[in-house]
Amino acid sequence: MLIKRLKEARLRAGLSQYKLGVLAGLDEASSSARMNQYEKGKHQPDQDTVSRIAKVLDVPVAYFYAEEDELAALIIEFHESKNASNTVQS
């Protein structure tokens, strides 16, 4: 599911593969190619890379691994409501 969710979250954030890769700490020279390989399923990012990507995209890591679309949507909804609640309390 990582392949599908990664692309969905990247597009929702309005980032190119290159920009996402750079913001996630990948080498500028290979960031676009590596992100493309992740989205195509040719390679799997390690857990640290997935965590950095999730942080850039402002989604929980669990979102990338949700098998059902409904569950993925609920994960995002919960994450957004949690963030909104933290903002109000601050």
PDB file of N, CA, C and O in Angstrom:
ATOM      1  N   MET A   1       0.818  -1.194   0.000  1.00  0.00           N
ATOM      2  CA  MET A   1       0.000   0.000   0.000  1.00  0.00           C
ATOM      3  C   MET A   1       0.859   1.254   0.000  1.00  0.00           C
ATOM      4  O   MET A   1       0.393   2.333  -0.366  1.00  0.00           O
ATOM      5  N   LEU A   2       2.103   1.111   0.407  1.00  0.00           N
ATOM      6  CA  LEU A   2       2.989   2.272   0.458  1.00  0.00           C
ATOM      7  C   LEU A   2       3.030   2.993  -0.879  1.00  0.00           C
ATOM      8  O   LEU A   2       3.032   4.224  -0.919  1.00  0.00           O
ATOM      9  N   ILE A   3       3.063   2.250  -1.961  1.00  0.00           N
ATOM     10  CA  ILE A   3       3.164   2.834  -3.298  1.00  0.00           C
ATOM     11  C   ILE A   3       2.001   3.790  -3.551  1.00  0.00           C
ATOM     12  O   ILE A   3       2.210   4.945  -3.924  1.00  0.00           O
ATOM     13  N   LYS A   4       0.798   3.315  -3.350  1.00  0.00           N
ATOM     14  CA  LYS A   4      -0.407   4.114  -3.612  1.00  0.00           C
ATOM     15  C   LYS A   4      -0.505   5.302  -2.659  1.00  0.00           C
ATOM     16  O   LYS A   4      -0.749   6.429  -3.088  1.00  0.00           O
ATOM     17  N   ARG A   5      -0.314   5.049  -1.374  1.00  0.00           N
ATOM     18  CA  ARG A   5      -0.466   6.107  -0.370  1.00  0.00           C
ATOM     19  C   ARG A   5       0.607   7.184  -0.520  1.00  0.00           C
ATOM     20  O   ARG A   5       0.326   8.367  -0.330  1.00  0.00           O
ATOM     21  N   LEU A   6       1.814   6.788  -0.854  1.00  0.00           N
ATOM     22  CA  LEU A   6       2.891   7.752  -1.017  1.00  0.00           C
ATOM     23  C   LEU A   6       2.566   8.744  -2.125  1.00  0.00           C
ATOM     24  O   LEU A   6       2.710   9.954  -1.949  1.00  0.00           O
ATOM     25  N   LYS A   7       2.134   8.231  -3.252  1.00  0.00           N
ATOM     26  CA  LYS A   7       1.800   9.115  -4.367  1.00  0.00           C
ATOM     27  C   LYS A   7       0.609  10.011  -4.028  1.00  0.00           C
ATOM     28  O   LYS A   7       0.624  11.204  -4.331  1.00  0.00           O
ATOM     29  N   GLU A   8      -0.426   9.440  -3.398  1.00  0.00           N
ATOM     30  CA  GLU A   8      -1.602  10.228  -3.018  1.00  0.00           C
ATOM     31  C   GLU A   8      -1.213  11.379  -2.091  1.00  0.00           C
ATOM     32  O   GLU A   8      -1.638  12.516  -2.294  1.00  0.00           O
ATOM     33  N   ALA A   9      -0.412  11.083  -1.082  1.00  0.00           N
ATOM     34  CA  ALA A   9      -0.026  12.109  -0.109  1.00  0.00           C
ATOM     35  C   ALA A   9       0.868  13.167  -0.751  1.00  0.00           C
ATOM     36  O   ALA A   9       0.753  14.355  -0.449  1.00  0.00           O
ATOM     37  N   ARG A  10       1.752  12.730  -1.628  1.00  0.00           N
ATOM     38  CA  ARG A  10       2.644  13.690  -2.307  1.00  0.00           C
ATOM     39  C   ARG A  10       1.842  14.639  -3.186  1.00  0.00           C
ATOM     40  O   ARG A  10       2.073  15.848  -3.171  1.00  0.00           O
ATOM     41  N   LEU A  11       0.907  14.099  -3.945  1.00  0.00           N
ATOM     42  CA  LEU A  11       0.084  14.939  -4.812  1.00  0.00           C
ATOM     43  C   LEU A  11      -0.809  15.868  -4.005  1.00  0.00           C
ATOM     44  O   LEU A  11      -1.000  17.027  -4.373  1.00  0.00           O
ATOM     45  N   ARG A  12      -1.360  15.360  -2.898  1.00  0.00           N
ATOM     46  CA  ARG A  12      -2.202  16.186  -2.038  1.00  0.00           C
ATOM     47  C   ARG A  12      -1.391  17.358  -1.463  1.00  0.00           C
ATOM     48  O   ARG A  12      -1.923  18.452  -1.274  1.00  0.00           O
ATOM     49  N   ALA A  13      -0.114  17.120  -1.191  1.00  0.00           N
ATOM     50  CA  ALA A  13       0.765  18.176  -0.658  1.00  0.00           C
ATOM     51  C   ALA A  13       1.255  19.115  -1.751  1.00  0.00           C
ATOM     52  O   ALA A  13       1.821  20.168  -1.458  1.00  0.00           O
ATOM     53  N   GLY A  14       1.042  18.736  -3.016  1.00  0.00           N
ATOM     54  CA  GLY A  14       1.463  19.584  -4.128  1.00  0.00           C
ATOM     55  C   GLY A  14       2.968  19.609  -4.331  1.00  0.00           C
ATOM     56  O   GLY A  14       3.532  20.617  -4.756  1.00  0.00           O
ATOM     57  N   LEU A  15       3.615  18.487  -4.022  1.00  0.00           N
ATOM     58  CA  LEU A  15       5.071  18.416  -4.163  1.00  0.00           C
ATOM     59  C   LEU A  15       5.471  17.514  -5.322  1.00  0.00           C
ATOM     60  O   LEU A  15       4.815  16.510  -5.602  1.00  0.00           O
ATOM     61  N   SER A  16       6.535  17.881  -5.975  1.00  0.00           N
ATOM     62  CA  SER A  16       7.108  17.006  -6.997  1.00  0.00           C
ATOM     63  C   SER A  16       7.884  15.896  -6.293  1.00  0.00           C
ATOM     64  O   SER A  16       8.191  15.998  -5.105  1.00  0.00           O
ATOM     65  N   GLN A  17       8.192  14.852  -7.024  1.00  0.00           N
ATOM     66  CA  GLN A  17       9.008  13.786  -6.454  1.00  0.00           C
ATOM     67  C   GLN A  17      10.359  14.341  -6.015  1.00  0.00           C
ATOM     68  O   GLN A  17      10.866  13.989  -4.950  1.00  0.00           O
ATOM     69  N   TYR A  18      10.931  15.197  -6.830  1.00  0.00           N
ATOM     70  CA  TYR A  18      12.217  15.807  -6.517  1.00  0.00           C
ATOM     71  C   TYR A  18      12.141  16.585  -5.207  1.00  0.00           C
ATOM     72  O   TYR A  18      12.968  16.385  -4.317  1.00  0.00           O
ATOM     73  N   LYS A  19      11.157  17.469  -5.086  1.00  0.00           N
ATOM     74  CA  LYS A  19      11.040  18.329  -3.906  1.00  0.00           C
ATOM     75  C   LYS A  19      10.803  17.497  -2.654  1.00  0.00           C
ATOM     76  O   LYS A  19      11.414  17.762  -1.620  1.00  0.00           O
ATOM     77  N   LEU A  20       9.933  16.503  -2.724  1.00  0.00           N
ATOM     78  CA  LEU A  20       9.682  15.646  -1.579  1.00  0.00           C
ATOM     79  C   LEU A  20      10.964  14.945  -1.154  1.00  0.00           C
ATOM     80  O   LEU A  20      11.291  14.897   0.032  1.00  0.00           O
ATOM     81  N   GLY A  21      11.679  14.409  -2.117  1.00  0.00           N
ATOM     82  CA  GLY A  21      12.925  13.722  -1.796  1.00  0.00           C
ATOM     83  C   GLY A  21      13.927  14.632  -1.108  1.00  0.00           C
ATOM     84  O   GLY A  21      14.546  14.244  -0.117  1.00  0.00           O
ATOM     85  N   VAL A  22      14.088  15.825  -1.621  1.00  0.00           N
ATOM     86  CA  VAL A  22      15.031  16.779  -1.033  1.00  0.00           C
ATOM     87  C   VAL A  22      14.589  17.142   0.390  1.00  0.00           C
ATOM     88  O   VAL A  22      15.401  17.133   1.315  1.00  0.00           O
ATOM     89  N   LEU A  23      13.309  17.460   0.559  1.00  0.00           N
ATOM     90  CA  LEU A  23      12.805  17.826   1.891  1.00  0.00           C
ATOM     91  C   LEU A  23      12.917  16.675   2.889  1.00  0.00           C
ATOM     92  O   LEU A  23      13.030  16.903   4.094  1.00  0.00           O
ATOM     93  N   ALA A  24      12.884  15.431   2.383  1.00  0.00           N
ATOM     94  CA  ALA A  24      13.004  14.257   3.246  1.00  0.00           C
ATOM     95  C   ALA A  24      14.465  13.877   3.491  1.00  0.00           C
ATOM     96  O   ALA A  24      14.749  12.887   4.165  1.00  0.00           O
ATOM     97  N   GLY A  25      15.380  14.660   2.945  1.00  0.00           N
ATOM     98  CA  GLY A  25      16.792  14.430   3.225  1.00  0.00           C
ATOM     99  C   GLY A  25      17.527  13.543   2.246  1.00  0.00           C
ATOM    100  O   GLY A  25      18.648  13.113   2.517  1.00  0.00           O
ATOM    101  N   LEU A  26      16.906  13.260   1.102  1.00  0.00           N
ATOM    102  CA  LEU A  26      17.598  12.469   0.081  1.00  0.00           C
ATOM    103  C   LEU A  26      18.557  13.367  -0.683  1.00  0.00           C
ATOM    104  O   LEU A  26      18.364  14.581  -0.748  1.00  0.00           O
ATOM    105  N   ASP A  27      19.570  12.781  -1.250  1.00  0.00           N
ATOM    106  CA  ASP A  27      20.535  13.522  -2.052  1.00  0.00           C
ATOM    107  C   ASP A  27      19.831  14.186  -3.233  1.00  0.00           C
ATOM    108  O   ASP A  27      19.035  13.551  -3.925  1.00  0.00           O
ATOM    109  N   GLU A  28      20.126  15.455  -3.458  1.00  0.00           N
ATOM    110  CA  GLU A  28      19.464  16.204  -4.533  1.00  0.00           C
ATOM    111  C   GLU A  28      19.624  15.544  -5.896  1.00  0.00           C
ATOM    112  O   GLU A  28      18.692  15.548  -6.700  1.00  0.00           O
ATOM    113  N   ALA A  29      20.788  14.980  -6.160  1.00  0.00           N
ATOM    114  CA  ALA A  29      21.062  14.394  -7.474  1.00  0.00           C
ATOM    115  C   ALA A  29      20.211  13.163  -7.757  1.00  0.00           C
ATOM    116  O   ALA A  29      19.953  12.836  -8.916  1.00  0.00           O
ATOM    117  N   SER A  30      19.777  12.481  -6.705  1.00  0.00           N
ATOM    118  CA  SER A  30      19.017  11.245  -6.926  1.00  0.00           C
ATOM    119  C   SER A  30      17.614  11.271  -6.320  1.00  0.00           C
ATOM    120  O   SER A  30      16.902  10.268  -6.379  1.00  0.00           O
ATOM    121  N   SER A  31      17.209  12.392  -5.743  1.00  0.00           N
ATOM    122  CA  SER A  31      15.929  12.414  -5.018  1.00  0.00           C
ATOM    123  C   SER A  31      14.740  12.082  -5.911  1.00  0.00           C
ATOM    124  O   SER A  31      13.874  11.302  -5.515  1.00  0.00           O
ATOM    125  N   SER A  32      14.684  12.655  -7.096  1.00  0.00           N
ATOM    126  CA  SER A  32      13.559  12.390  -7.991  1.00  0.00           C
ATOM    127  C   SER A  32      13.525  10.918  -8.401  1.00  0.00           C
ATOM    128  O   SER A  32      12.466  10.290  -8.386  1.00  0.00           O
ATOM    129  N   ALA A  33      14.673  10.378  -8.764  1.00  0.00           N
ATOM    130  CA  ALA A  33      14.742   8.976  -9.194  1.00  0.00           C
ATOM    131  C   ALA A  33      14.359   8.036  -8.058  1.00  0.00           C
ATOM    132  O   ALA A  33      13.631   7.069  -8.276  1.00  0.00           O
ATOM    133  N   ARG A  34      14.842   8.308  -6.848  1.00  0.00           N
ATOM    134  CA  ARG A  34      14.519   7.442  -5.714  1.00  0.00           C
ATOM    135  C   ARG A  34      13.038   7.502  -5.374  1.00  0.00           C
ATOM    136  O   ARG A  34      12.421   6.465  -5.130  1.00  0.00           O
ATOM    137  N   MET A  35      12.464   8.686  -5.353  1.00  0.00           N
ATOM    138  CA  MET A  35      11.042   8.800  -5.061  1.00  0.00           C
ATOM    139  C   MET A  35      10.222   8.088  -6.135  1.00  0.00           C
ATOM    140  O   MET A  35       9.222   7.439  -5.830  1.00  0.00           O
ATOM    141  N   ASN A  36      10.648   8.212  -7.389  1.00  0.00           N
ATOM    142  CA  ASN A  36       9.955   7.524  -8.473  1.00  0.00           C
ATOM    143  C   ASN A  36      10.021   6.014  -8.267  1.00  0.00           C
ATOM    144  O   ASN A  36       9.026   5.317  -8.472  1.00  0.00           O
ATOM    145  N   GLN A  37      11.173   5.508  -7.868  1.00  0.00           N
ATOM    146  CA  GLN A  37      11.312   4.076  -7.627  1.00  0.00           C
ATOM    147  C   GLN A  37      10.435   3.619  -6.463  1.00  0.00           C
ATOM    148  O   GLN A  37       9.883   2.519  -6.497  1.00  0.00           O
ATOM    149  N   TYR A  38      10.303   4.458  -5.434  1.00  0.00           N
ATOM    150  CA  TYR A  38       9.421   4.117  -4.317  1.00  0.00           C
ATOM    151  C   TYR A  38       7.966   4.083  -4.785  1.00  0.00           C
ATOM    152  O   TYR A  38       7.218   3.167  -4.442  1.00  0.00           O
ATOM    153  N   GLU A  39       7.572   5.081  -5.566  1.00  0.00           N
ATOM    154  CA  GLU A  39       6.184   5.142  -6.031  1.00  0.00           C
ATOM    155  C   GLU A  39       5.853   4.038  -7.033  1.00  0.00           C
ATOM    156  O   GLU A  39       4.695   3.633  -7.136  1.00  0.00           O
ATOM    157  N   LYS A  40       6.825   3.555  -7.758  1.00  0.00           N
ATOM    158  CA  LYS A  40       6.611   2.478  -8.723  1.00  0.00           C
ATOM    159  C   LYS A  40       6.744   1.098  -8.078  1.00  0.00           C
ATOM    160  O   LYS A  40       6.403   0.090  -8.697  1.00  0.00           O
ATOM    161  N   GLY A  41       7.238   1.048  -6.837  1.00  0.00           N
ATOM    162  CA  GLY A  41       7.409  -0.221  -6.145  1.00  0.00           C
ATOM    163  C   GLY A  41       8.669  -0.964  -6.521  1.00  0.00           C
ATOM    164  O   GLY A  41       8.813  -2.138  -6.180  1.00  0.00           O
ATOM    165  N   LYS A  42       9.585  -0.314  -7.212  1.00  0.00           N
ATOM    166  CA  LYS A  42      10.841  -0.971  -7.587  1.00  0.00           C
ATOM    167  C   LYS A  42      11.758  -1.139  -6.386  1.00  0.00           C
ATOM    168  O   LYS A  42      12.529  -2.096  -6.313  1.00  0.00           O
ATOM    169  N   HIS A  43      11.672  -0.203  -5.442  1.00  0.00           N
ATOM    170  CA  HIS A  43      12.446  -0.258  -4.205  1.00  0.00           C
ATOM    171  C   HIS A  43      11.542   0.173  -3.060  1.00  0.00           C
ATOM    172  O   HIS A  43      10.588   0.925  -3.259  1.00  0.00           O
ATOM    173  N   GLN A  44      11.846  -0.306  -1.872  1.00  0.00           N
ATOM    174  CA  GLN A  44      11.105   0.076  -0.677  1.00  0.00           C
ATOM    175  C   GLN A  44      12.004   0.959   0.192  1.00  0.00           C
ATOM    176  O   GLN A  44      13.156   0.606   0.442  1.00  0.00           O
ATOM    177  N   PRO A  45      11.496   2.089   0.647  1.00  0.00           N
ATOM    178  CA  PRO A  45      12.291   2.917   1.547  1.00  0.00           C
ATOM    179  C   PRO A  45      12.421   2.234   2.912  1.00  0.00           C
ATOM    180  O   PRO A  45      11.528   1.499   3.335  1.00  0.00           O
ATOM    181  N   ASP A  46      13.536   2.484   3.590  1.00  0.00           N
ATOM    182  CA  ASP A  46      13.674   1.943   4.935  1.00  0.00           C
ATOM    183  C   ASP A  46      12.785   2.736   5.897  1.00  0.00           C
ATOM    184  O   ASP A  46      12.237   3.775   5.531  1.00  0.00           O
ATOM    185  N   GLN A  47      12.650   2.245   7.108  1.00  0.00           N
ATOM    186  CA  GLN A  47      11.730   2.847   8.074  1.00  0.00           C
ATOM    187  C   GLN A  47      12.091   4.298   8.376  1.00  0.00           C
ATOM    188  O   GLN A  47      11.200   5.133   8.526  1.00  0.00           O
ATOM    189  N   ASP A  48      13.372   4.607   8.467  1.00  0.00           N
ATOM    190  CA  ASP A  48      13.795   5.980   8.738  1.00  0.00           C
ATOM    191  C   ASP A  48      13.366   6.915   7.608  1.00  0.00           C
ATOM    192  O   ASP A  48      12.898   8.027   7.857  1.00  0.00           O
ATOM    193  N   THR A  49      13.526   6.464   6.382  1.00  0.00           N
ATOM    194  CA  THR A  49      13.132   7.274   5.226  1.00  0.00           C
ATOM    195  C   THR A  49      11.621   7.463   5.199  1.00  0.00           C
ATOM    196  O   THR A  49      11.141   8.561   4.916  1.00  0.00           O
ATOM    197  N   VAL A  50      10.866   6.406   5.489  1.00  0.00           N
ATOM    198  CA  VAL A  50       9.404   6.514   5.539  1.00  0.00           C
ATOM    199  C   VAL A  50       9.000   7.531   6.602  1.00  0.00           C
ATOM    200  O   VAL A  50       8.081   8.321   6.383  1.00  0.00           O
ATOM    201  N   SER A  51       9.668   7.521   7.738  1.00  0.00           N
ATOM    202  CA  SER A  51       9.359   8.477   8.808  1.00  0.00           C
ATOM    203  C   SER A  51       9.633   9.909   8.373  1.00  0.00           C
ATOM    204  O   SER A  51       8.843  10.809   8.660  1.00  0.00           O
ATOM    205  N   ARG A  52      10.742  10.122   7.684  1.00  0.00           N
ATOM    206  CA  ARG A  52      11.065  11.478   7.213  1.00  0.00           C
ATOM    207  C   ARG A  52      10.067  11.943   6.154  1.00  0.00           C
ATOM    208  O   ARG A  52       9.650  13.102   6.154  1.00  0.00           O
ATOM    209  N   ILE A  53       9.689  11.046   5.259  1.00  0.00           N
ATOM    210  CA  ILE A  53       8.694  11.380   4.228  1.00  0.00           C
ATOM    211  C   ILE A  53       7.364  11.726   4.885  1.00  0.00           C
ATOM    212  O   ILE A  53       6.721  12.707   4.512  1.00  0.00           O
ATOM    213  N   ALA A  54       6.952  10.929   5.856  1.00  0.00           N
ATOM    214  CA  ALA A  54       5.689  11.174   6.566  1.00  0.00           C
ATOM    215  C   ALA A  54       5.705  12.542   7.239  1.00  0.00           C
ATOM    216  O   ALA A  54       4.710  13.265   7.220  1.00  0.00           O
ATOM    217  N   LYS A  55       6.821  12.881   7.823  1.00  0.00           N
ATOM    218  CA  LYS A  55       6.933  14.182   8.489  1.00  0.00           C
ATOM    219  C   LYS A  55       6.785  15.320   7.483  1.00  0.00           C
ATOM    220  O   LYS A  55       6.068  16.287   7.742  1.00  0.00           O
ATOM    221  N   VAL A  56       7.453  15.213   6.342  1.00  0.00           N
ATOM    222  CA  VAL A  56       7.355  16.241   5.305  1.00  0.00           C
ATOM    223  C   VAL A  56       5.914  16.363   4.812  1.00  0.00           C
ATOM    224  O   VAL A  56       5.416  17.471   4.612  1.00  0.00           O
ATOM    225  N   LEU A  57       5.250  15.232   4.617  1.00  0.00           N
ATOM    226  CA  LEU A  57       3.889  15.229   4.086  1.00  0.00           C
ATOM    227  C   LEU A  57       2.828  15.456   5.167  1.00  0.00           C
ATOM    228  O   LEU A  57       1.641  15.569   4.861  1.00  0.00           O
ATOM    229  N   ASP A  58       3.257  15.520   6.425  1.00  0.00           N
ATOM    230  CA  ASP A  58       2.355  15.713   7.561  1.00  0.00           C
ATOM    231  C   ASP A  58       1.268  14.648   7.611  1.00  0.00           C
ATOM    232  O   ASP A  58       0.079  14.941   7.732  1.00  0.00           O
ATOM    233  N   VAL A  59       1.719  13.402   7.513  1.00  0.00           N
ATOM    234  CA  VAL A  59       0.826  12.250   7.668  1.00  0.00           C
ATOM    235  C   VAL A  59       1.482  11.265   8.625  1.00  0.00           C
ATOM    236  O   VAL A  59       2.710  11.211   8.700  1.00  0.00           O
ATOM    237  N   PRO A  60       0.693  10.485   9.357  1.00  0.00           N
ATOM    238  CA  PRO A  60       1.281   9.460  10.215  1.00  0.00           C
ATOM    239  C   PRO A  60       1.850   8.321   9.356  1.00  0.00           C
ATOM    240  O   PRO A  60       1.339   8.037   8.273  1.00  0.00           O
ATOM    241  N   VAL A  61       2.884   7.690   9.840  1.00  0.00           N
ATOM    242  CA  VAL A  61       3.490   6.568   9.116  1.00  0.00           C
ATOM    243  C   VAL A  61       2.450   5.481   8.856  1.00  0.00           C
ATOM    244  O   VAL A  61       2.476   4.841   7.806  1.00  0.00           O
ATOM    245  N   ALA A  62       1.549   5.271   9.788  1.00  0.00           N
ATOM    246  CA  ALA A  62       0.513   4.232   9.639  1.00  0.00           C
ATOM    247  C   ALA A  62      -0.314   4.428   8.372  1.00  0.00           C
ATOM    248  O   ALA A  62      -0.793   3.455   7.789  1.00  0.00           O
ATOM    249  N   TYR A  63      -0.484   5.670   7.945  1.00  0.00           N
ATOM    250  CA  TYR A  63      -1.259   5.959   6.736  1.00  0.00           C
ATOM    251  C   TYR A  63      -0.707   5.203   5.526  1.00  0.00           C
ATOM    252  O   TYR A  63      -1.466   4.693   4.701  1.00  0.00           O
ATOM    253  N   PHE A  64       0.606   5.139   5.433  1.00  0.00           N
ATOM    254  CA  PHE A  64       1.236   4.491   4.275  1.00  0.00           C
ATOM    255  C   PHE A  64       0.950   2.991   4.208  1.00  0.00           C
ATOM    256  O   PHE A  64       1.029   2.393   3.135  1.00  0.00           O
ATOM    257  N   TYR A  65       0.622   2.389   5.335  1.00  0.00           N
ATOM    258  CA  TYR A  65       0.450   0.944   5.392  1.00  0.00           C
ATOM    259  C   TYR A  65      -1.006   0.497   5.541  1.00  0.00           C
ATOM    260  O   TYR A  65      -1.272  -0.700   5.652  1.00  0.00           O
ATOM    261  N   ALA A  66      -1.945   1.435   5.545  1.00  0.00           N
ATOM    262  CA  ALA A  66      -3.363   1.084   5.653  1.00  0.00           C
ATOM    263  C   ALA A  66      -3.809   0.379   4.371  1.00  0.00           C
ATOM    264  O   ALA A  66      -3.659   0.916   3.274  1.00  0.00           O
ATOM    265  N   GLU A  67      -4.349  -0.809   4.518  1.00  0.00           N
ATOM    266  CA  GLU A  67      -4.760  -1.580   3.349  1.00  0.00           C
ATOM    267  C   GLU A  67      -6.070  -1.086   2.750  1.00  0.00           C
ATOM    268  O   GLU A  67      -6.233  -1.101   1.530  1.00  0.00           O
ATOM    269  N   GLU A  68      -6.994  -0.654   3.579  1.00  0.00           N
ATOM    270  CA  GLU A  68      -8.291  -0.180   3.086  1.00  0.00           C
ATOM    271  C   GLU A  68      -8.272   1.339   2.948  1.00  0.00           C
ATOM    272  O   GLU A  68      -7.711   2.045   3.786  1.00  0.00           O
ATOM    273  N   ASP A  69      -8.890   1.823   1.885  1.00  0.00           N
ATOM    274  CA  ASP A  69      -8.969   3.270   1.670  1.00  0.00           C
ATOM    275  C   ASP A  69      -9.708   3.957   2.807  1.00  0.00           C
ATOM    276  O   ASP A  69      -9.350   5.066   3.202  1.00  0.00           O
ATOM    277  N   GLU A  70     -10.740   3.303   3.335  1.00  0.00           N
ATOM    278  CA  GLU A  70     -11.519   3.892   4.425  1.00  0.00           C
ATOM    279  C   GLU A  70     -10.656   4.065   5.676  1.00  0.00           C
ATOM    280  O   GLU A  70     -10.744   5.081   6.367  1.00  0.00           O
ATOM    281  N   LEU A  71      -9.827   3.070   5.956  1.00  0.00           N
ATOM    282  CA  LEU A  71      -8.946   3.155   7.111  1.00  0.00           C
ATOM    283  C   LEU A  71      -7.919   4.273   6.908  1.00  0.00           C
ATOM    284  O   LEU A  71      -7.629   5.029   7.836  1.00  0.00           O
ATOM    285  N   ALA A  72      -7.378   4.375   5.712  1.00  0.00           N
ATOM    286  CA  ALA A  72      -6.417   5.444   5.414  1.00  0.00           C
ATOM    287  C   ALA A  72      -7.059   6.810   5.621  1.00  0.00           C
ATOM    288  O   ALA A  72      -6.437   7.717   6.175  1.00  0.00           O
ATOM    289  N   ALA A  73      -8.293   6.954   5.179  1.00  0.00           N
ATOM    290  CA  ALA A  73      -9.009   8.219   5.351  1.00  0.00           C
ATOM    291  C   ALA A  73      -9.237   8.519   6.833  1.00  0.00           C
ATOM    292  O   ALA A  73      -9.109   9.667   7.257  1.00  0.00           O
ATOM    293  N   LEU A  74      -9.571   7.501   7.617  1.00  0.00           N
ATOM    294  CA  LEU A  74      -9.773   7.697   9.053  1.00  0.00           C
ATOM    295  C   LEU A  74      -8.468   8.075   9.753  1.00  0.00           C
ATOM    296  O   LEU A  74      -8.471   8.900  10.667  1.00  0.00           O
ATOM    297  N   ILE A  75      -7.378   7.488   9.338  1.00  0.00           N
ATOM    298  CA  ILE A  75      -6.073   7.826   9.914  1.00  0.00           C
ATOM    299  C   ILE A  75      -5.756   9.292   9.664  1.00  0.00           C
ATOM    300  O   ILE A  75      -5.308   9.996  10.569  1.00  0.00           O
ATOM    301  N   ILE A  76      -5.986   9.753   8.438  1.00  0.00           N
ATOM    302  CA  ILE A  76      -5.742  11.162   8.101  1.00  0.00           C
ATOM    303  C   ILE A  76      -6.687  12.062   8.890  1.00  0.00           C
ATOM    304  O   ILE A  76      -6.270  13.087   9.430  1.00  0.00           O
ATOM    305  N   GLU A  77      -7.949  11.679   8.956  1.00  0.00           N
ATOM    306  CA  GLU A  77      -8.937  12.480   9.693  1.00  0.00           C
ATOM    307  C   GLU A  77      -8.544  12.607  11.165  1.00  0.00           C
ATOM    308  O   GLU A  77      -8.604  13.697  11.733  1.00  0.00           O
ATOM    309  N   PHE A  78      -8.146  11.507  11.773  1.00  0.00           N
ATOM    310  CA  PHE A  78      -7.727  11.532  13.172  1.00  0.00           C
ATOM    311  C   PHE A  78      -6.495  12.407  13.338  1.00  0.00           C
ATOM    312  O   PHE A  78      -6.431  13.216  14.264  1.00  0.00           O
ATOM    313  N   HIS A  79      -5.525  12.256  12.463  1.00  0.00           N
ATOM    314  CA  HIS A  79      -4.291  13.049  12.526  1.00  0.00           C
ATOM    315  C   HIS A  79      -4.590  14.546  12.423  1.00  0.00           C
ATOM    316  O   HIS A  79      -4.043  15.350  13.178  1.00  0.00           O
ATOM    317  N   GLU A  80      -5.452  14.904  11.495  1.00  0.00           N
ATOM    318  CA  GLU A  80      -5.802  16.315  11.310  1.00  0.00           C
ATOM    319  C   GLU A  80      -6.571  16.859  12.508  1.00  0.00           C
ATOM    320  O   GLU A  80      -6.342  17.994  12.926  1.00  0.00           O
ATOM    321  N   SER A  81      -7.474  16.065  13.062  1.00  0.00           N
ATOM    322  CA  SER A  81      -8.237  16.539  14.231  1.00  0.00           C
ATOM    323  C   SER A  81      -7.321  16.663  15.444  1.00  0.00           C
ATOM    324  O   SER A  81      -7.480  17.578  16.253  1.00  0.00           O
ATOM    325  N   LYS A  82      -6.381  15.761  15.570  1.00  0.00           N
ATOM    326  CA  LYS A  82      -5.408  15.825  16.667  1.00  0.00           C
ATOM    327  C   LYS A  82      -4.548  17.086  16.538  1.00  0.00           C
ATOM    328  O   LYS A  82      -4.302  17.778  17.526  1.00  0.00           O
ATOM    329  N   ASN A  83      -4.094  17.379  15.313  1.00  0.00           N
ATOM    330  CA  ASN A  83      -3.297  18.577  15.077  1.00  0.00           C
ATOM    331  C   ASN A  83      -4.111  19.834  15.361  1.00  0.00           C
ATOM    332  O   ASN A  83      -3.597  20.782  15.955  1.00  0.00           O
ATOM    333  N   ALA A  84      -5.378  19.852  14.944  1.00  0.00           N
ATOM    334  CA  ALA A  84      -6.239  21.002  15.185  1.00  0.00           C
ATOM    335  C   ALA A  84      -6.454  21.200  16.678  1.00  0.00           C
ATOM    336  O   ALA A  84      -6.464  22.332  17.162  1.00  0.00           O
ATOM    337  N   SER A  85      -6.625  20.114  17.404  1.00  0.00           N
ATOM    338  CA  SER A  85      -6.825  20.183  18.845  1.00  0.00           C
ATOM    339  C   SER A  85      -5.573  20.718  19.538  1.00  0.00           C
ATOM    340  O   SER A  85      -5.673  21.519  20.467  1.00  0.00           O
ATOM    341  N   ASN A  86      -4.399  20.280  19.091  1.00  0.00           N
ATOM    342  CA  ASN A  86      -3.145  20.758  19.673  1.00  0.00           C
ATOM    343  C   ASN A  86      -2.936  22.230  19.382  1.00  0.00           C
ATOM    344  O   ASN A  86      -2.392  22.946  20.223  1.00  0.00           O
ATOM    345  N   THR A  87      -3.349  22.701  18.225  1.00  0.00           N
ATOM    346  CA  THR A  87      -3.205  24.101  17.856  1.00  0.00           C
ATOM    347  C   THR A  87      -4.097  24.977  18.726  1.00  0.00           C
ATOM    348  O   THR A  87      -3.685  26.055  19.154  1.00  0.00           O
ATOM    349  N   VAL A  88      -5.308  24.519  18.985  1.00  0.00           N
ATOM    350  CA  VAL A  88      -6.256  25.273  19.809  1.00  0.00           C
ATOM    351  C   VAL A  88      -5.750  25.371  21.247  1.00  0.00           C
ATOM    352  O   VAL A  88      -5.890  26.413  21.887  1.00  0.00           O
ATOM    353  N   GLN A  89      -5.166  24.293  21.751  1.00  0.00           N
ATOM    354  CA  GLN A  89      -4.690  24.261  23.130  1.00  0.00           C
ATOM    355  C   GLN A  89      -3.429  25.090  23.343  1.00  0.00           C
ATOM    356  O   GLN A  89      -3.157  25.514  24.466  1.00  0.00           O
ATOM    357  N   SER A  90      -2.668  25.324  22.305  1.00  0.00           N
ATOM    358  CA  SER A  90      -1.388  26.043  22.444  1.00  0.00           C
ATOM    359  C   SER A  90      -1.549  27.505  22.717  1.00  0.00           C
ATOM    360  O   SER A  90      -0.556  28.220  22.855  1.00  0.00           O
TER     361      SER A  90
END
